[in-house]
Amino acid sequence: MFTKRVLDNGLRVMTSPMMHTKSVCISIFVGVGSRYEVPEKAGISHFIEHMLFKGTDSRPTPKEISDVIEGVGGVLNAATDREYTVFWCKVARPHFEEAMDLLLDMLHNSRFDPEDIEKERGVVIEELSAVQDSPYELVELLIDKVMWPDHPLGRDVAGSRETVSAISRDDLISYQEQRYVPSNIVISVAGAVTEDDVMSAISAAKPKWHSGPGVRDWDPADDSQRMPKVEVNFRKSEQAHFCLAVRGISSFNPDRYALDLLNVIFGEGMSSRLFLEIRDKRGLAYDIHSYISHFLDSGAVVIYAGVDPKNITPAISAVLEQVGQIREGLSEEELTKAKKISKGRLLLRMEDSRSVSGWMGGQEILLDKAYTVDEVVEQVDAVTVDDVTRVSNALFVPEKLNLAIVGPYRGKGRFTSLLRL
């Protein structure tokens, strides 16, 4: 499916030839994210991501950056998460070499012009402000804060107005030089290319790598919760939004596959237990779903719903009822169906060069190993009903429940009393 080459400087290059396609996707993963930031510099990884689109020595304006890709019908973007940042582009095969040159130029030769920094600082602050006007996004930030108080996992990846306002040009340059080093970077390419094509394109770009270990210190996630927790953010709104969550499991835990299948059964799609019970049967919510996060040493299982404010109590109670039922077990038929769904989605993803590029690079930067599709399918097939039941009983316990609500409510006492299983 793919090859991996580690260069003398520690740079990892992943290649997946997909010769039936006409496109190439390049993803450059860097081991930087909000988890590795000190509190007073929260948001610096995300700020740097923005600044690398503002101009380089040879392409001094944002337009000259974007024109290289968008001017030939391609797509250029980036994202910052808690444990990595990724820059990616997808282009038709004839434009692959120029696309690689552009991405490496952005990583190594961005100008960090003082005037551009101040403009982009305002853009990032507007991005933060937009979340405050979006209850759907706000409740997801709030549940993170409830689960991981005073910890990087509980902060907005983009930081805060105060921290972003205080980040200096020297901070940005120093942080990038320390962390954007070969040993902390994975270049992942999928599409109509060979490994030799990829290595030639990297060499032709003549990247000016910084030296250093790529510091990735991080604080372990505290898992000492001994009682349920609730936070309410008052908003005058037509709809109340809530997230019910528990801590999950890490990316390295072999039980992650059992938890992923549990999530498929519980809250993914229109045939999930939550959708059928909360929406179809009771009519309590339009959007009801669950999702999983895996981190280096922890994770999360989150259930989200948007409901009429007068229905929030029966909706939370109904969700908790479903949590209790999933702890009691599931049928072989449900598990078999979940496996088919999970494997089917995975195989369909592998038809797209962007998905394959992200699959390889994301695993390599986080796990130091990229698993093949066959290896993952084998792990999924090995999960038993007892595995799923064991994991659900280990995670869904009353003292570990967390609830975040954004809506027209002032107190949280009435909601705390609901958190029972």
URZI-V591112 format. One record per backbone hydrogen bond with DSSP energy under -1.0 kcal/mol. CO is the residue of the C=O (numbers start at 0). NH is the residue of the N-H. Records with the same first field share a line. If there is no record, write none. Layout:
CO=NH + NH
This chain:
2=14
4=12
6=9
10=6
11=186
12=4
13=188
14=2
15=190
17=20
21=92
22=191
23=90
24=189
25=88
26=187
27=86
28=185
29=31 + 84
32=35
33=36
37=40
38=41
40=43
42=46
43=47
44=48
45=49
46=50
47=51
49=52
50=53
54=110
58=55
60=64
61=65
62=66
65=69
66=70
68=71 + 73
69=72
74=89
76=87
78=85
80=33
81=34
83=80
84=29
85=78
86=27
87=76
88=25
89=74
90=23
91=94
92=95
94=98
95=99
96=100
97=101
98=102
99=103
100=104
101=105
102=106
103=107
104=108
108=56
112=116
113=117
114=118
115=119
116=120
117=121
118=122
119=123
120=124
121=125
122=126
123=127
124=128
125=129
126=130
130=133
133=137
134=138
136=140
137=141
138=142
139=143
140=144
141=145
142=146
143=147
147=150
150=153
151=154
155=158
159=163
160=164
167=171
168=172
169=173
170=174
171=175
172=176
173=177
174=178
175=179
178=180
180=183
181=184
183=30
184=11
185=28
186=13
187=26
188=15
189=24
190=17 + 192
193=197
194=198
195=199
196=200
197=201
198=202
199=203
200=204
202=205
206=208
228=402
230=404
232=406
239=306
240=405
241=304
242=403
243=302
244=401
245=300
252=255
254=258
255=259
256=260
257=261
258=262
259=263
260=264
261=265
262=266
264=272
265=273
266=289
268=271
271=275
272=276
273=277
274=278 + 279
275=280
276=281
277=283
278=282
286=305
288=303
290=301
292=299
294=250
297=294
298=247
299=292
300=245
301=290
302=243
303=288
304=241
306=239
307=310
308=311
310=314
311=315
312=316
313=317
314=318
315=319
316=320
317=321
318=322
319=323
320=324
321=325
322=326
330=334
331=335
332=336
333=337
334=338
335=339
336=340
337=341
338=342
339=343
340=344
341=345
342=346
343=347
344=348
345=349
347=350
348=351
351=355
352=356
353=357
354=358
355=359
356=360
357=361
358=362
359=363
360=364
361=365
362=366
363=367
371=375
372=376
373=377
374=378
375=379
376=380
377=381
379=382
383=387
384=388
385=389
386=390
387=391
388=392
389=393
390=394
391=395
394=396
396=399
397=400
400=228
401=244
402=230
403=242
404=232
405=240
406=234 + 408
411=415
412=416
414=417
415=418
417=419
